[in-house]
């Protein structure tokens, strides 16, 4: 094993759920042993922060591809003009008034997991903060392993092994991005059909179970009565966002955040839209034999 891999500077941010690796990504990408060590750490720490990076878009795409199949972005309106795998989150505008990226609103964002509204979610995600607000906009991640373990035994017995119905229309009503309002694309996304996913995922390596109950898209648990759903869903949603299981990150320019949507949820604080913001996200498909992947 190389010197870089044996000397990775790792520190815990929140139990074993969130860690920081203080290394330059452009250097460790060239060390196979270092990348393998990160893969192993990610098995038990589904949120990794790499502080203060300086990356070209090609570097972000390359780094993403080392952990799973990097997706082509499905939102063409906010896609990078240079790399189709990257989308922009931004308050910036082009000269003609169009937003450079999406999700420019300053309101706070509710707890959610990415892509729960499609049949085959790409659960791996990387978000790179090129320019971030000085005030507000902090990002939070919630440990869904701990959320599952905190549930009462009767609730666990009731929902384990069941699938849930997830629908984008629910998210569209809650997190309606400004650039989608009153647009044909917005209407198409709101009309996406519901999909089914398990509400409990099991990590194939560690055996730990994670709650998979996105409050912005999960509308019901299959096989439960309307009354049971009305009782159980609020319990799951409360457990998913339990403050005891949350790591709060004050994002700084250059921070790269790397997480697994199969066993985490995330949200952000309100921020000022008057402050410049540009963040670049890639998503990637994880192997079902090494990660919590909804089938």
Backbone bond lengths (Angstrom), bond angles and torsions (degrees), N, CA, C in turn:
res aa  C-N    CA-C-N  psi(-1)  N-CA   C-N-CA  omega(-1)  CA-C   N-CA-C  phi
1 X - - - 1.464 - - 1.526 108.94 -
2 X 1.347 115.64 140.68 1.465 119.57 -175.05 1.515 111.56 -73.77
3 X 1.340 115.11 167.18 1.456 120.33 179.18 1.525 111.16 -62.92
4 X 1.355 116.66 -38.94 1.464 119.26 -179.16 1.521 109.80 -59.57
5 X 1.341 116.90 -47.91 1.462 120.70 -175.98 1.519 111.41 -63.71
6 X 1.325 117.85 -38.48 1.465 119.52 -177.21 1.520 112.09 -77.20
7 X 1.335 117.85 -13.17 1.453 120.69 -176.54 1.524 112.89 -119.05
8 X 1.321 117.21 22.16 1.459 118.91 176.51 1.523 109.91 -55.55
9 X 1.320 116.16 129.72 1.467 120.65 -177.92 1.534 108.53 -87.12
10 X 1.322 115.52 100.44 1.462 122.80 -174.47 1.520 109.05 -116.73
11 X 1.330 116.32 135.91 1.467 119.49 172.48 1.524 109.20 -141.29
12 X 1.316 115.52 147.95 1.460 121.41 179.70 1.524 110.01 -75.67
13 X 1.334 115.36 139.16 1.459 121.19 174.93 1.527 111.08 -107.76
14 X 1.337 116.32 -30.09 1.467 121.63 179.01 1.521 107.42 -157.41
15 X 1.333 117.22 99.57 1.472 122.65 -175.37 1.523 108.44 46.56
16 X 1.345 117.67 -136.33 1.469 119.29 176.27 1.518 111.00 -99.65
17 X 1.329 116.85 6.83 1.461 121.86 -176.83 1.525 111.90 -75.93
18 X 1.328 117.62 -45.03 1.455 122.84 -177.22 1.520 110.07 -125.05
19 X 1.335 115.99 131.29 1.461 120.84 179.39 1.520 109.98 -133.42
20 X 1.319 114.91 161.17 1.455 121.89 172.98 1.513 109.05 -113.39
21 X 1.322 116.83 136.53 1.469 122.23 172.06 1.525 106.92 -117.35
22 X 1.300 116.27 109.33 1.456 121.58 -175.29 1.524 109.65 -92.71
23 X 1.320 114.91 74.78 1.467 122.38 178.13 1.521 108.67 -138.35
24 X 1.300 117.18 155.86 1.461 121.82 176.46 1.524 109.62 -81.63
25 X 1.303 115.60 120.22 1.461 120.63 -176.68 1.530 111.26 -62.62
26 X 1.334 116.68 -37.47 1.469 117.83 -178.87 1.523 112.48 -64.67
27 X 1.336 117.83 -18.01 1.463 121.41 176.07 1.528 111.66 -90.98
28 X 1.328 117.30 -46.83 1.469 118.43 -175.64 1.518 112.74 -73.32
29 X 1.329 118.11 -15.65 1.467 119.25 175.32 1.519 111.88 -61.44
30 X 1.310 116.26 -24.35 1.459 120.49 -178.59 1.517 112.81 -92.00
31 X 1.338 116.94 7.45 1.463 121.32 -179.58 1.523 109.07 -120.76
32 X 1.310 117.27 104.02 1.468 122.23 -176.12 1.519 112.40 -60.22
33 X 1.341 116.87 -35.44 1.459 120.02 179.69 1.532 111.07 -68.39
34 X 1.327 116.96 -37.30 1.458 120.19 178.05 1.525 110.51 -65.09
35 X 1.316 116.80 -43.15 1.464 120.57 178.26 1.519 110.40 -63.33
36 X 1.321 117.33 -40.27 1.467 120.30 178.41 1.526 110.86 -63.78
37 X 1.326 117.17 -38.09 1.459 119.99 178.31 1.522 110.75 -65.40
38 X 1.331 117.39 -39.48 1.465 120.36 177.34 1.523 110.09 -62.97
39 X 1.324 116.96 -41.74 1.470 119.98 176.99 1.523 111.05 -57.74
40 X 1.318 116.63 -42.13 1.464 120.58 -179.86 1.529 110.89 -67.73
41 X 1.317 117.53 -42.06 1.457 120.60 177.97 1.523 111.00 -61.76
42 X 1.314 115.90 -36.17 1.460 121.03 -176.75 1.530 112.05 -68.13
43 X 1.319 116.99 -19.46 1.460 120.28 177.56 1.529 111.46 -61.34
44 X 1.300 116.99 -36.55 1.471 120.90 -177.53 1.523 113.23 -111.86
45 X 1.321 117.29 -12.81 1.473 121.93 -179.95 1.526 108.15 -125.32
46 X 1.348 117.15 88.07 1.469 119.74 -171.52 1.522 114.86 -74.77
47 X 1.338 117.87 -2.34 1.462 121.14 172.89 1.523 108.62 -123.61
48 X 1.325 115.83 121.76 1.460 121.58 177.92 1.525 108.80 -125.82
49 X 1.326 116.22 129.28 1.459 122.25 176.52 1.529 108.64 -106.18
50 X 1.334 116.26 127.65 1.463 122.54 172.62 1.530 106.73 -109.66
51 X 1.337 118.44 102.95 1.473 119.93 -173.01 1.521 113.27 -76.09
52 X 1.336 113.78 147.98 1.466 123.53 166.13 1.536 114.03 52.53
53 X 1.310 115.94 58.00 1.454 120.73 178.08 1.530 110.68 -91.26
54 X 1.317 115.54 164.53 1.466 122.28 173.33 1.523 106.45 -135.29
55 X 1.347 115.21 95.83 1.463 120.01 -170.48 1.525 111.83 -123.61
56 X 1.307 115.72 138.89 1.454 121.37 166.16 1.525 107.84 -78.23
57 X 1.330 116.86 160.38 1.458 119.69 179.41 1.523 111.65 -60.22
58 X 1.321 116.41 -36.90 1.473 119.34 179.02 1.525 110.77 -61.92
59 X 1.346 117.04 -35.15 1.465 120.66 177.82 1.525 110.47 -65.75
60 X 1.323 116.88 -42.79 1.470 120.06 179.97 1.519 111.03 -62.56
61 X 1.322 116.66 -42.80 1.467 120.49 178.79 1.525 110.52 -64.59
62 X 1.316 115.91 -42.98 1.470 119.48 -179.99 1.529 111.00 -64.53
63 X 1.325 117.27 -45.28 1.461 121.45 -179.99 1.529 110.21 -62.17
64 X 1.316 116.78 -43.17 1.462 121.30 178.15 1.521 110.80 -56.69
65 X 1.324 116.50 -44.78 1.454 121.17 -176.83 1.517 114.41 -66.73
66 X 1.317 117.46 -11.55 1.459 120.41 177.81 1.527 112.48 -78.51
67 X 1.345 116.62 -10.05 1.464 120.25 -176.72 1.518 113.44 -119.51
68 X 1.299 117.37 -9.96 1.456 121.44 178.25 1.512 109.40 175.41
69 X 1.312 116.22 175.09 1.459 120.62 -179.08 1.527 110.02 -73.05
70 X 1.318 116.75 114.81 1.460 122.11 -178.16 1.525 109.75 -70.79
71 X 1.324 116.07 130.03 1.452 122.13 -177.25 1.522 112.06 -84.48
72 X 1.329 115.84 151.03 1.454 120.54 164.05 1.516 107.49 -78.91
73 X 1.308 116.83 133.68 1.469 120.69 -175.55 1.516 110.81 -61.43
74 X 1.340 116.30 136.58 1.467 119.35 -179.82 1.525 113.15 -88.37
75 X 1.338 117.69 -13.53 1.458 120.95 176.34 1.526 108.49 -96.48
76 X 1.332 116.63 90.86 1.459 120.38 -176.65 1.519 112.55 -65.92
77 X 1.343 117.12 -26.07 1.459 120.36 -177.52 1.526 112.84 -70.42
78 X 1.336 117.44 -21.40 1.473 119.95 179.90 1.532 110.77 -121.08
79 X 1.307 115.76 19.19 1.463 121.84 -179.23 1.530 110.04 -76.63
80 X 1.330 115.99 145.44 1.456 120.45 174.28 1.530 110.18 -59.38
81 X 1.327 118.09 137.33 1.471 119.45 176.03 1.524 112.55 -74.17
82 X 1.336 116.86 -5.71 1.459 120.97 -175.77 1.525 113.15 -108.82
83 X 1.341 116.94 -32.26 1.465 121.00 -179.25 1.519 108.69 -140.30
84 X 1.312 117.25 116.60 1.458 121.64 -173.61 1.528 113.01 -68.08
85 X 1.329 117.80 -11.16 1.464 121.38 178.64 1.527 113.03 -81.30
86 X 1.319 117.61 -10.68 1.467 122.12 -172.89 1.519 110.99 -110.57
87 X 1.347 115.98 136.01 1.453 120.24 167.94 1.524 108.97 -115.17
88 X 1.345 114.65 156.27 1.448 121.66 -177.81 1.534 110.75 -106.15
89 X 1.338 115.60 136.71 1.458 123.16 167.21 1.526 104.89 -108.14
90 X 1.319 118.04 117.51 1.455 117.01 -170.00 1.518 112.70 -157.92
91 X 1.343 115.34 148.75 1.465 122.12 169.83 1.528 110.44 -96.61
92 X 1.317 117.38 -3.19 1.461 121.12 -177.06 1.528 110.11 -75.47
93 X 1.331 115.39 158.48 1.460 120.99 179.66 1.526 110.32 -130.44
94 X 1.327 114.61 151.86 1.453 120.23 170.80 1.535 108.66 -76.38
95 X 1.328 116.00 171.17 1.466 120.47 -177.84 1.523 112.21 -61.06
96 X 1.334 117.13 -28.29 1.468 119.97 -179.09 1.523 113.08 -85.01
97 X 1.346 116.80 3.86 1.452 120.50 176.29 1.508 115.54 98.30
98 X 1.327 117.42 -12.52 1.464 120.41 179.26 1.525 110.25 -70.20
99 X 1.341 116.07 146.19 1.457 119.91 174.20 1.528 110.01 -66.75
100 X 1.336 115.74 139.48 1.462 120.75 174.93 1.528 110.02 -65.04
101 X 1.320 115.32 -38.19 1.459 120.07 179.39 1.508 110.74 -135.91
102 X 1.322 116.57 -163.31 1.446 121.72 -177.51 1.513 112.51 -107.87
103 X 1.337 114.56 178.96 1.462 122.66 173.20 1.526 111.09 56.08
104 X 1.339 115.41 47.34 1.468 120.42 -175.81 1.520 112.96 -82.59
105 X 1.319 118.21 -10.23 1.454 120.63 -177.86 1.514 112.34 -61.04
106 X 1.325 116.59 149.25 1.456 120.65 -177.66 1.517 114.52 -91.85
107 X 1.344 117.21 -8.29 1.468 119.95 -178.95 1.521 110.97 -63.45
108 X 1.345 114.03 155.58 1.455 117.23 176.76 1.526 110.01 -67.87
109 X 1.316 116.77 156.44 1.459 123.15 -175.89 1.521 109.03 -112.82
110 X 1.321 116.23 134.53 1.462 121.14 -178.22 1.531 111.94 -72.10
111 X 1.337 115.52 162.48 1.464 121.06 174.86 1.521 110.28 -56.66
112 X 1.332 115.93 136.30 1.458 120.29 177.42 1.528 109.96 -163.99
113 X 1.317 115.81 165.70 1.462 123.53 168.20 1.523 107.12 -117.81
114 X 1.314 117.29 145.73 1.459 120.78 -176.80 1.527 111.83 -71.74
115 X 1.329 114.27 142.04 1.460 123.83 169.04 1.531 114.81 64.52
116 X 1.302 118.97 19.86 1.465 120.31 178.14 1.519 112.03 -66.34
117 X 1.321 116.99 -13.53 1.463 121.67 -176.67 1.525 113.51 -90.53
118 X 1.335 117.58 2.58 1.469 119.69 176.90 1.527 109.49 -116.17
119 X 1.323 116.07 161.58 1.455 120.89 -173.20 1.511 114.90 -66.33
120 X 1.327 116.99 -34.86 1.461 121.16 -179.20 1.531 109.06 -127.08
121 X 1.318 117.46 81.75 1.468 119.46 -178.48 1.532 111.79 -65.60
122 X 1.334 115.25 141.01 1.469 120.31 169.82 1.524 105.91 -89.63
123 X 1.324 116.81 101.98 1.461 119.76 -167.96 1.523 114.17 -81.29
124 X 1.326 119.08 -16.25 1.457 120.29 176.54 1.520 110.84 -81.38
125 X 1.337 117.34 140.15 1.463 121.04 -178.70 1.521 110.75 -144.94
126 X 1.325 114.69 143.78 1.458 122.24 174.01 1.520 107.70 -130.67
127 X 1.328 116.50 130.09 1.462 122.65 177.71 1.524 108.06 -124.03
128 X 1.328 115.22 124.33 1.464 121.51 -176.72 1.519 108.96 -113.90
129 X 1.333 116.34 120.80 1.461 121.48 -178.14 1.519 111.77 -88.94
130 X 1.314 116.91 99.70 1.461 120.93 178.06 1.523 110.27 -77.35
131 X 1.330 115.90 -49.48 1.461 122.55 177.11 1.520 106.98 -137.10
132 X 1.324 116.98 120.17 1.461 120.37 -175.78 1.522 110.10 -123.36
133 X 1.340 117.88 152.82 1.467 120.62 -179.07 1.526 111.55 -62.88
134 X 1.313 116.36 145.51 1.469 120.52 177.00 1.520 111.49 -73.00
135 X 1.325 116.44 -30.84 1.456 120.83 179.52 1.517 110.50 -126.72
136 X 1.321 116.91 136.04 1.449 120.70 -179.74 1.520 111.93 78.20
137 X 1.334 115.36 178.71 1.453 120.25 177.43 1.513 114.62 78.23
138 X 1.352 118.50 11.30 1.467 119.95 176.32 1.525 109.08 -58.05
139 X 1.339 116.78 145.74 1.468 121.62 -178.88 1.518 109.31 -111.10
140 X 1.322 115.78 140.31 1.457 123.49 -177.68 1.518 109.03 -121.16
141 X 1.332 115.45 142.47 1.459 121.10 172.25 1.523 108.84 -124.32
142 X 1.332 116.42 140.58 1.462 121.92 -179.22 1.527 109.59 -116.36
143 X 1.304 115.89 132.82 1.463 124.79 -177.58 1.535 109.50 -77.71
144 X 1.334 116.43 110.82 1.467 119.65 -177.51 1.533 113.10 -85.31
145 X 1.328 118.51 -10.90 1.468 120.31 167.00 1.529 108.78 -66.06
146 X 1.328 115.26 -49.84 1.461 120.18 -179.86 1.523 110.89 -64.73
147 X 1.334 116.69 -35.92 1.462 120.17 178.44 1.524 110.38 -60.17
148 X 1.327 117.14 -46.06 1.470 120.97 178.67 1.526 111.09 -62.12
149 X 1.316 115.88 -46.40 1.462 120.06 -176.92 1.523 112.35 -65.23
150 X 1.326 117.05 -21.87 1.467 120.70 -178.62 1.522 113.05 -83.59
151 X 1.317 117.59 -13.41 1.463 120.41 -175.64 1.533 110.92 -70.24
152 X 1.322 117.58 145.25 1.467 120.22 174.73 1.530 110.65 -59.63
153 X 1.319 116.15 149.84 1.469 121.42 -175.88 1.519 111.74 -58.44
154 X 1.335 118.21 -35.80 1.464 119.40 -178.41 1.524 111.64 -69.61
155 X 1.339 116.90 -33.92 1.466 120.14 177.11 1.530 109.82 -70.88
156 X 1.329 116.93 -42.14 1.464 119.82 176.47 1.531 110.70 -57.50
157 X 1.322 116.73 -46.22 1.468 121.14 -178.31 1.525 110.92 -63.73
158 X 1.326 116.84 -33.65 1.461 121.09 -177.51 1.523 112.57 -72.57
159 X 1.358 117.74 -36.24 1.470 119.63 -172.18 1.523 114.13 -103.48
160 X 1.336 118.72 -21.17 1.468 119.18 -177.22 1.518 110.30 -63.34
161 X 1.323 115.44 135.11 1.458 121.29 -179.60 1.518 114.31 86.65
162 X 1.324 117.09 -4.56 1.464 120.42 -179.21 1.536 110.55 -96.91
163 X 1.317 114.77 156.53 1.456 120.84 172.51 1.520 109.40 -101.22
164 X 1.312 114.89 158.61 1.449 120.64 176.46 1.515 110.20 -119.90
165 X 1.313 115.93 158.54 1.455 121.66 174.75 1.527 108.32 -98.55
166 X 1.327 115.59 122.93 1.460 122.95 -177.32 1.535 107.91 -115.16
167 X 1.324 116.82 134.62 1.463 120.21 -173.05 1.524 110.35 -139.62
168 X 1.338 116.30 127.58 1.469 120.62 -178.48 1.520 111.81 -65.46
169 X 1.318 118.15 -27.45 1.465 120.26 -178.61 1.524 110.99 -56.37
170 X 1.319 117.53 -35.00 1.460 120.93 178.00 1.528 110.09 -65.42
171 X 1.339 117.35 -45.28 1.467 119.83 178.94 1.510 111.27 -65.47
172 X 1.318 116.91 -39.52 1.456 121.03 -177.75 1.527 110.65 -58.77
173 X 1.329 115.87 -35.16 1.460 120.33 179.56 1.529 112.09 -74.46
174 X 1.352 116.11 -24.78 1.470 120.75 -176.60 1.521 112.07 -95.61
175 X 1.331 116.11 -45.74 1.466 122.28 -174.34 1.524 110.81 -117.30
176 X 1.301 117.00 55.30 1.459 121.25 -175.59 1.522 110.29 -75.19
177 X 1.326 116.69 100.88 1.463 121.15 -178.24 1.526 110.39 -61.84
178 X 1.346 117.69 139.01 1.472 120.31 -175.79 1.521 113.43 -55.57
179 X 1.332 117.37 -37.82 1.461 119.08 -175.64 1.533 113.08 -72.86
180 X 1.353 117.01 -9.90 1.467 120.13 179.50 1.524 112.92 -98.77
181 X 1.323 117.32 -10.99 1.456 119.56 -176.36 1.523 111.20 -64.96
182 X 1.325 115.14 130.63 1.458 122.62 175.46 1.527 112.75 57.32
183 X 1.339 116.08 35.21 1.461 120.49 177.04 1.524 109.48 -119.17
184 X 1.316 115.48 159.45 1.462 119.79 178.38 1.524 110.65 -64.33
185 X 1.338 116.81 -38.75 1.464 119.42 179.12 1.522 110.55 -64.00
186 X 1.333 116.26 -41.25 1.452 119.73 177.23 1.511 112.18 -60.09
187 X 1.335 116.67 -41.55 1.463 121.15 178.78 1.531 111.28 -64.92
188 X 1.327 115.83 -39.23 1.469 119.62 179.24 1.524 111.00 -65.66
189 X 1.335 116.56 -42.01 1.459 119.62 -179.83 1.525 111.23 -67.36
190 X 1.337 116.55 -38.43 1.463 119.87 178.23 1.519 111.71 -65.74
191 X 1.348 116.34 -24.28 1.462 121.12 -178.47 1.530 112.94 -91.41
192 X 1.344 118.11 3.97 1.462 119.86 178.85 1.526 110.15 -57.61
193 X 1.324 118.68 139.42 1.462 120.00 -178.88 1.523 111.28 -71.61
194 X 1.322 117.92 156.19 1.465 120.45 176.14 1.522 111.26 -67.53
195 X 1.336 115.94 155.86 1.467 121.92 178.49 1.523 108.77 -130.28
196 X 1.323 115.72 164.58 1.461 121.27 178.62 1.524 110.95 -113.71
197 X 1.341 116.01 137.34 1.456 123.34 173.23 1.522 109.04 -139.97
198 X 1.330 117.90 153.96 1.470 119.71 170.20 1.528 109.87 -61.68
199 X 1.313 117.53 146.36 1.463 120.17 177.52 1.523 111.68 -93.13
200 X 1.337 116.08 -3.33 1.459 121.30 173.51 1.525 107.29 -134.94
201 X 1.322 116.96 126.73 1.462 122.37 179.12 1.524 109.03 -111.42
202 X 1.325 116.33 144.07 1.463 121.22 178.75 1.517 109.95 -113.78
203 X 1.327 116.36 127.51 1.469 120.37 177.79 1.522 108.48 -70.87
204 X 1.337 118.18 123.78 1.458 120.54 -173.93 1.526 114.22 -70.11
205 X 1.324 118.49 -17.17 1.461 121.69 -179.08 1.530 111.11 -97.97
206 X 1.320 116.83 -50.29 1.465 120.11 -176.35 1.522 112.76 -87.37
207 X 1.328 117.29 -21.19 1.457 120.77 -177.53 1.516 114.17 80.11
208 X 1.330 118.63 -1.81 1.468 120.63 -179.93 1.521 110.25 -72.61
209 X 1.318 115.54 147.36 1.458 122.13 179.09 1.523 109.44 -101.96
210 X 1.345 115.03 141.41 1.464 121.06 179.86 1.523 109.15 -124.22
211 X 1.306 115.63 138.29 1.459 121.08 173.56 1.527 108.59 -70.99
212 X 1.332 116.91 134.39 1.465 121.58 179.02 1.533 106.65 -125.82
213 X 1.328 114.88 78.14 1.466 121.26 -172.10 1.523 109.16 -137.25
214 X 1.315 115.85 77.16 1.463 122.53 -179.23 1.532 109.14 -69.18
215 X 1.342 118.24 114.59 1.467 119.08 -176.67 1.519 114.14 -67.93
216 X 1.347 118.18 -14.89 1.467 119.95 179.79 1.522 112.81 -88.42
217 X 1.337 118.17 -9.63 1.467 119.45 -179.40 1.524 114.10 -132.80
218 X 1.333 118.56 -24.96 1.465 120.53 -178.27 1.528 109.27 -73.73
219 X 1.331 115.65 118.26 1.469 119.58 -177.04 1.522 112.36 -105.98
220 X 1.340 117.59 -24.10 1.463 119.31 178.54 1.517 109.37 -166.85
221 X 1.336 115.06 160.02 1.462 121.54 174.34 1.524 107.60 -106.65
222 X 1.320 115.18 124.15 1.456 120.47 -174.46 1.527 110.90 -62.84
223 X 1.322 115.40 136.96 1.461 120.91 178.27 1.510 114.22 92.09
224 X 1.344 117.47 -10.42 1.460 120.59 176.30 1.526 109.56 -96.32
225 X 1.308 116.12 147.41 1.456 120.49 177.48 1.525 109.94 -70.67
226 X 1.306 116.26 167.27 1.460 120.91 178.21 1.520 110.20 -59.20
227 X 1.336 116.03 -40.39 1.468 120.06 179.51 1.530 111.15 -66.71
228 X 1.340 117.17 -40.36 1.464 120.45 179.05 1.527 110.67 -65.60
229 X 1.332 116.96 -42.22 1.457 119.82 177.33 1.524 111.20 -61.38
230 X 1.318 116.24 -42.12 1.466 119.99 -179.69 1.527 111.17 -62.92
231 X 1.317 116.96 -29.72 1.472 120.60 178.98 1.519 112.01 -84.12
232 X 1.336 117.19 -41.72 1.457 121.44 -169.74 1.526 113.24 -82.34
233 X 1.330 118.35 -42.02 1.463 119.89 -174.81 1.533 112.76 -56.87
234 X 1.330 119.88 -45.10 1.478 118.39 177.80 1.525 113.04 -60.89
235 X 1.325 117.26 -30.71 1.469 120.54 178.08 1.526 109.82 -67.94
236 X 1.338 116.36 -43.18 1.469 120.28 178.91 1.525 110.87 -64.95
237 X 1.322 116.35 -43.89 1.459 119.87 -177.66 1.536 111.22 -65.97
238 X 1.315 117.10 -37.98 1.461 120.17 178.26 1.524 110.81 -65.89
239 X 1.346 116.60 -42.18 1.467 120.34 178.16 1.522 110.53 -63.76
240 X 1.329 117.20 -39.39 1.460 121.23 -177.69 1.513 113.56 -61.98
241 X 1.338 116.73 -31.62 1.460 120.14 -179.72 1.509 114.07 -109.05
242 X 1.337 116.95 21.08 1.465 121.37 -179.13 1.532 110.27 -56.80
243 X 1.339 118.79 122.30 1.466 121.20 -177.02 1.529 114.08 -56.46
244 X 1.339 117.68 -25.64 1.466 120.12 -179.73 1.521 112.10 -66.59
245 X 1.340 116.34 -20.88 1.461 120.74 -175.60 1.526 112.42 -106.23
246 X 1.333 116.73 18.28 1.463 121.33 -169.88 1.528 111.40 -112.15
247 X 1.332 115.66 136.25 1.460 121.78 168.83 1.524 108.17 -108.18
248 X 1.325 116.15 127.23 1.467 122.73 178.86 1.522 108.78 -102.58
249 X 1.337 116.28 128.57 1.459 119.81 -178.34 1.522 110.69 -118.70
250 X 1.320 114.88 124.05 1.454 121.36 171.82 1.521 107.15 -84.09
251 X 1.318 116.30 103.16 1.462 120.74 -173.60 1.520 109.99 -74.45
252 X 1.330 114.59 135.75 1.458 121.31 175.50 1.518 109.29 -119.35
253 X 1.324 115.58 157.26 1.460 119.40 178.77 1.522 110.16 -51.35
254 X 1.312 116.93 129.34 1.452 121.56 177.93 1.510 114.86 95.41
255 X 1.327 119.06 -9.45 1.462 120.40 179.08 1.526 110.25 -69.49
256 X 1.318 115.00 136.53 1.457 121.27 174.62 1.521 108.06 -116.90
257 X 1.320 115.59 126.04 1.469 122.77 -175.14 1.517 108.82 -114.32
258 X 1.321 115.36 132.08 1.466 122.69 -165.17 1.522 106.63 -133.23
259 X 1.343 118.20 113.90 1.469 118.02 -173.33 1.522 112.43 -145.13
260 X 1.327 114.15 166.91 1.458 123.61 -179.30 1.527 108.06 -112.29
261 X 1.336 117.03 112.40 1.456 121.90 -179.95 1.525 113.35 -69.26
262 X 1.322 118.06 -14.11 1.453 119.98 179.80 1.512 113.32 -72.18
263 X 1.327 117.82 -21.04 1.470 120.59 -177.94 1.522 112.24 -136.39
264 X 1.336 117.32 18.86 1.463 122.17 174.00 1.523 109.27 -139.28
265 X 1.313 115.37 160.72 1.465 122.19 162.35 1.524 106.93 -126.05
266 X 1.336 116.59 163.39 1.453 119.75 179.66 1.532 110.71 -145.53
267 X 1.303 114.65 162.20 1.463 122.48 174.53 1.524 107.80 -157.43
268 X 1.328 116.42 173.85 1.470 119.57 174.12 1.514 110.74 -137.18
269 X 1.338 114.02 161.12 1.456 121.88 177.31 1.518 110.85 -77.01
270 X 1.316 114.06 165.15 1.456 120.94 171.34 1.527 108.99 -61.68
271 X 1.322 115.84 149.01 1.463 120.02 178.43 1.521 109.34 -144.65
272 X 1.316 115.93 163.53 1.453 121.20 178.77 1.523 109.88 -83.50
273 X 1.326 116.40 128.71 1.466 119.48 178.33 1.515 111.38 -77.71
274 X 1.343 116.29 -6.57 1.468 119.44 177.57 1.521 111.61 -79.54
275 X 1.329 117.15 -15.26 1.458 120.40 178.89 1.525 110.02 -91.70
276 X 1.332 117.50 140.43 1.465 119.37 -179.92 1.517 111.77 -65.47
277 X 1.321 116.21 140.11 1.463 121.78 178.60 1.524 108.14 -145.09
278 X 1.317 115.71 129.68 1.460 121.21 173.19 1.518 108.23 -145.26
279 X 1.325 116.14 114.96 1.449 122.25 178.27 1.522 107.93 -127.69
280 X 1.326 115.84 145.11 1.460 121.09 -175.37 1.524 109.76 -120.26
281 X 1.336 115.80 127.20 1.467 119.60 -175.30 1.516 111.68 -120.01
282 X 1.325 114.48 137.76 1.459 121.77 167.77 1.526 107.89 -118.68
283 X 1.325 115.60 152.02 1.466 120.96 173.38 1.520 107.95 -126.06
284 X 1.337 115.33 153.38 1.454 118.24 -176.58 1.517 110.80 -149.81
285 X 1.318 114.76 150.98 1.458 121.95 -177.43 1.526 109.94 -87.13
286 X 1.312 115.10 129.22 1.456 120.98 -178.69 1.520 110.89 -96.84
287 X 1.318 114.52 155.24 1.464 120.56 179.34 1.519 110.21 -75.04
288 X 1.334 116.53 131.02 1.462 121.28 -178.28 1.531 111.76 -69.52
289 X 1.335 117.89 -15.23 1.471 118.84 178.85 1.533 112.46 -90.00
290 X 1.352 116.32 1.29 1.468 118.64 -179.73 1.521 113.49 -135.51
291 X 1.341 118.09 -1.70 1.463 120.49 -175.43 1.531 110.79 -146.03
292 X 1.323 115.72 163.34 1.478 121.90 172.38 1.522 108.72 -72.85
293 X 1.290 117.40 101.16 1.461 121.43 -178.97 1.522 109.23 -119.52
294 X 1.331 118.60 121.27 1.465 119.80 177.69 1.516 111.08 -66.65
295 X 1.315 116.83 131.96 1.470 121.08 -179.41 1.508 109.43 -102.49
